[in-house]
Amino acid sequence: MFPNIKDNQYRQRQSNYPIFEEIRHSCIKELSQKGFETDVYLLRGGVGVKLLNKDHPSLAQIAHLPIIEFDFDYPGEPPLDQLNFFPLQGLRLSQSNLSSFSKLEQFSFRKLHLEGVDATDFESLEVHPLIELSLRRTKVESLHFLKHGSIELLFLSQTSTNDQELEYLKDKPLKSIDLFKCPVSNLIPVSQKHLEEIVISGTQVKDLSPLSECPLKKLEMRATKIKSLTPLSNCPLEILHLPGSKISCLKTISHCPISELNLIGLQIEDLTPLLNMPLQKLSISRDTLNEEHIEILEQLDLKVLHSPNDPIDQTPAEFFSKTEEKMNDE
């Protein structure tokens, strides 16, 4: 899955400034001295703290730190009664057995990551001014609670979200949505003028036409029934993952500014469209290549080139060496 847009932007921007790194390291040092096992990450306006040990001290001891987000990365229910000490904007619960979302109503979260949480009273989330929400692997059945919100980033992979529920997302300022293995077939409700990133792998989507006018930069469509990329010809695509899809022609996206492309498992007869792309990273199956393909790949100014079972950061030189060795063996 693609990484979160805002998290990446915030962390990259702030990590460029030494003063923010000093703040982060200062927090790490104090947390460690007080007995907290953590990871600390930078956010706009403060820091996020990932708590790794369930038996950590009272959070009241660190209320003076500029913490605006907690990530409780351990099983069980987090100490929600201790969160009132902080001006929190975000909360992540990746292994929690939280029984009811109503326990969060005392807060006002802009970001919630609730992956795999057992609670089912999703309407209780309506009170939060949510910009970012992850409900991956939850039992969510309706998105009605988002009807009046302004959600921008939404992650619904491996849920029962269907076409009917996507209607609640119409006219939202959506920038990113993850529909991995959701029973959806129609992208019209999410084809917003702000949409930059979408995952539709494992869905029933057959047509990309609704995305043709989106400022789409990232698309992951593994194992789909889509046969044509033509609707994407005018999109500012930068990252495209196609493994397991029925795509066989790249000509229509040859002028997209694609820097990262995954073609593993695809039977692409003509690789010349790659020559028009500013590719930096290419994933492709070595077994599908012929001499003409290799000649084209050798003309690309790549930083990373790999096949299945190769290191993900493999250099083109290493790739061609392995390919030549394989051909000689044959």
Secondary structure, 3 states (H helix, E strand, C coil): CCCCHHHHHHHHHHHCCHHHHHHHHHHHHHHHHCCCCEEEEEECCEEEEEECCCCCCCHHHHCCCCEEEEEECCCCCCCHHHHHHCCCCEEEECCCCCCCHHHHCCCCCCEEECCCCCCCCHHHHHHCCCCEEECCCCCCCCCHHHCCCCCCEEECCCCCCCHHHHHHHCCCCCCEEECCCCCCCCCHHHCCCCCCEEECCCCCCCCCHHHCCCCCCEEECCCCCCCCCHHHCCCCCCEEECCCCCCCCCHHHCCCCCCEEECCCCCCCCCHHHHHCCCCEEECCHHHCCHHHHHHHHHCCCCEEECCCCCCCCCHHHHHHHHHHHHHHC
